[in-house]
Amino acid sequence: MLKYWSITFLDYAGERALKTIIQALFAAGVLGESFLGLDWAAVASISAGMFVASVLTSVLFYRGDGSDNPDDTSVGPASHDRAA
């Protein structure tokens, strides 16, 4: 439980959440009529929901052993887990 209060976890979760919010804003801007015509309350609500989902995902998948990388999109065991 202590690993969730470390600077490393906050960095990991914060980076993931920031990327998620930027993706939500980008999607709203691309799918919206125009930048000024967007319903910003709806965009903020969706972004907040995605932020919460991202932080919860970080809690579920954070290993805390230094092998976590929010930029890693590989599937399967980490490279250090594979037999040589």
WOPEBEL-V154408 format. One record per run of one state. SS is the DSSP state (~ for helix, > for strand, _ for the rest). FROM is the first residue (numbers start at 0). LEN is the number of residues. If there is no record, write none. Layout:
{{SS	FROM	LEN} {SS	FROM	LEN}}
This chain:
{{_	0	1} {~	1	4} {_	5	1} {~	6	25} {_	31	8} {~	39	22} {_	61	17} {~	78	3} {_	81	3}}
